[in-house]
């Protein structure tokens, strides 16, 4: 028995909503799995920017350029990678 063709070749509304629900569920699962990695990347970026910025400000204030800036950057990288390793365990 052949199925009757649908007018305009459109999917029924129920199939479209079911497909949308399935795709949203898959998206939510992917976001949940990526959470720790995203958090670690934000910590890495934030640590570098914050500690590097503090080092830059301290260098300008104490006129010790570029040593505190470089120290802040190095410390930011260490803190960021520590958070990255911690999140992958």
WOBEL-V269693 format. One record per pair of residues at least 24 apart in sequence whose C-alpha atoms are under 6 Angstrom apart, sorted by sequence separation. I is the first residue (numbers start at 1). GAP is how many residues later the second one is. D is the distance in whole Angstrom. If there is no record, write none. Layout:
[[I/GAP/D] [I/GAP/D]]
This chain:
[[48/25/6] [51/25/5] [48/28/4] [47/29/4] [48/29/6] [47/33/6] [44/36/4] [43/37/6] [40/43/6] [40/44/5] [36/51/6]]
